[in-house]
Amino acid sequence: MDPDGRDDVITDEQVYARFYEWQAQRPEGSPVTDDVVLNWLFGRAVGGELPSVEEIQQQVAMAEPAAVVYGQAGLMVVSGGFLPGKGLSVVGKTPTSKVRVFWSGGREVAGKAAMEWAKEHGGITLEMSIGGRIMENIGRFLPRNLQVKIWGVLSRRFAAGAEGVVYCFQNAAGLSLKSFWATQEYPILAKNGVEIIYKLVK
């Protein structure tokens, strides 16, 4: 079941299977890259839909002009059909083989400490995941309300995929009760019985 309570969530395996179906029929010379299509599929999956191969082909054909422009700029496609009304185009699969590391209390303090620890100990923060890396690159080009919405989706998926033990770095100076950690990540982890090891940083 996904963190929003639906029991009909589309799995990563289903998304990849559909992606490979499309890839086998992909026309030669298309400027739309595989990662663009895969991230769009994950975005639609978050919205509870798994497009057919035919629909993927139609979206790729519509998005090609924009894909070339954004591809040259090193960004994800956010127009030309790849930011549909249902789903978000930047939600990617989060690796499950690494210990997940959360943080709360300011990026320059808790966030920095969490990412440094994750790199040293083979862990992964949300910002280091596929979807997180994409948002790190394109977030500044998006409206603030859309940034918050996308990070919220990524945050819930990251927490929902955690198992066993996770780490959370928190600012000793205090936390916001409106943070993603307080409102989304912690409730999901607690509900799923994940053990949380806290680390305070100054």
C-alpha positions in Angstrom: 0.0 0.0 0.0 1.3 3.5 -0.8 1.7 6.2 1.8 -1.6 7.9 0.8 -3.5 4.7 1.8 -4.2 3.3 -1.7 -3.8 -0.5 -2.1 -3.8 -0.3 -5.9 -0.5 1.5 -6.2 1.5 0.7 -9.4 4.8 -1.0 -8.6 8.2 -0.1 -9.8 8.4 -3.5 -11.6 5.3 -2.7 -13.6 6.7 0.7 -14.6 9.9 -0.9 -15.8 8.1 -3.6 -17.6 6.1 -1.1 -19.6 9.2 1.0 -20.2 11.0 -2.0 -21.7 7.9 -2.7 -23.9 8.1 0.8 -25.3 11.9 0.7 -25.6 11.7 -2.4 -27.8 9.5 -0.5 -30.3 11.2 2.9 -30.0 11.7 4.6 -33.3 15.3 5.3 -34.3 16.6 8.8 -34.1 14.3 10.1 -31.4 15.9 12.9 -29.4 13.8 12.1 -26.3 16.1 10.2 -23.9 15.2 7.1 -22.0 15.5 8.8 -18.6 12.9 11.4 -19.6 10.4 8.7 -20.6 11.1 6.6 -17.5 10.7 9.5 -15.1 7.5 10.5 -16.9 6.2 6.9 -16.4 7.0 7.0 -12.7 5.2 10.3 -12.5 2.1 8.9 -14.1 2.3 5.8 -11.8 2.2 8.2 -8.8 -1.1 9.4 -10.1 -2.4 5.8 -10.3 -2.0 5.4 -14.1 0.2 3.2 -16.3 0.2 4.5 -19.9 0.1 2.0 -22.8 2.9 1.7 -25.2 0.8 3.6 -27.8 0.3 6.5 -25.3 4.0 6.7 -24.6 4.7 6.9 -28.3 2.2 9.7 -28.7 3.7 11.6 -25.8 7.2 11.2 -27.2 6.1 12.4 -30.6 4.5 15.5 -29.0 7.5 16.3 -26.7 10.3 15.9 -29.2 10.7 19.7 -30.0 10.9 20.5 -26.3 13.0 17.5 -25.5 15.7 18.7 -27.8 15.9 22.1 -26.2 15.8 21.0 -22.6 18.1 18.1 -23.4 20.8 20.5 -24.7 20.4 22.5 -21.5 20.9 19.4 -19.4 17.4 19.6 -17.9 14.3 17.3 -17.7 11.5 18.0 -20.2 8.8 20.0 -18.4 6.8 21.0 -21.5 5.7 19.6 -24.8 3.5 16.9 -23.3 5.8 15.7 -20.5 4.1 17.6 -17.7 0.6 16.3 -18.0 -2.3 17.1 -15.7 -2.0 13.7 -14.0 1.3 12.8 -12.5 4.6 14.7 -12.3 7.4 14.2 -14.7 10.3 14.3 -12.3 9.4 11.5 -9.9 12.0 8.7 -10.3 12.7 5.3 -8.7 14.6 5.5 -5.5 17.3 2.8 -5.0 16.4 0.3 -2.3 19.8 -1.2 -1.6 21.2 1.6 0.5 20.4 2.8 4.0 18.1 5.8 3.8 19.1 8.9 5.6 16.7 11.7 6.4 17.3 15.2 7.8 15.4 18.1 9.3 16.4 21.5 10.5 18.0 23.4 7.6 19.9 22.2 4.6 23.1 23.9 5.5 23.2 22.2 8.9 21.2 19.0 9.1 21.0 18.5 5.4 24.8 18.9 4.9 25.6 16.5 7.7 23.2 13.9 6.5 24.6 14.0 2.9 28.2 13.8 4.1 27.4 10.9 6.4 25.5 9.1 3.7 28.4 9.4 1.2 30.9 8.1 3.8 28.7 5.2 5.0 27.1 4.0 1.7 23.7 5.5 2.5 21.4 7.7 0.5 19.4 10.9 1.1 16.4 12.0 -0.9 18.6 14.5 -2.7 20.9 11.7 -3.8 18.1 9.6 -5.3 17.3 9.8 -9.0 14.2 12.0 -8.5 16.1 14.1 -6.0 19.0 14.7 -8.3 16.7 15.8 -11.1 14.9 18.2 -8.8 18.2 19.6 -7.6 18.9 20.5 -11.3 15.5 21.8 -12.4 13.9 23.0 -9.2 15.0 26.6 -9.6 13.2 26.8 -12.9 9.9 25.8 -11.5 7.3 27.8 -9.6 7.6 27.5 -5.8 4.3 25.8 -5.3 5.2 23.2 -7.9 8.6 22.6 -6.3 6.9 22.0 -2.9 4.4 19.6 -4.5 7.0 17.6 -6.3 9.4 17.4 -3.3 6.4 16.2 -1.3 5.7 13.3 -3.6 9.4 12.4 -3.6 9.5 12.6 0.1 6.6 10.3 0.6 7.9 7.7 -1.8 11.4 7.8 -0.2 9.9 7.2 3.3 7.5 4.6 2.1 10.3 2.5 0.5 12.4 2.5 3.7 12.9 -0.8 5.6 14.7 -1.9 8.7 16.7 1.0 10.1 17.0 4.5 8.9 19.0 7.5 10.2 17.7 11.0 10.7 19.9 14.0 11.2 18.3 16.8 13.2 19.4 20.4 14.0 20.0 20.7 17.7 18.7 24.3 17.5 15.2 23.1 16.8 12.9 21.7 14.1 9.9 23.0 12.2 6.6 21.2 12.8 5.6 22.0 9.2 8.7 20.2 7.7 8.4 17.2 5.3 10.0 15.2 8.1 7.3 16.1 10.7 4.3 16.0 8.4 5.1 13.2 5.9 8.3 11.2 6.4 8.1 10.5 10.2 4.4 9.4 10.2 5.1 7.0 7.3 8.2 5.5 8.9 6.4 5.1 12.3 3.4 3.5 10.6 5.6 1.0 8.8 7.5 0.1 12.0 10.9 1.4 10.7 13.5 1.9 13.4 14.9 5.5 13.4 18.3 6.3 14.7 18.6 10.1 15.5 21.7 12.1 15.2 21.8 15.7 16.5 24.0 18.2 14.7 24.9 21.9 15.5 
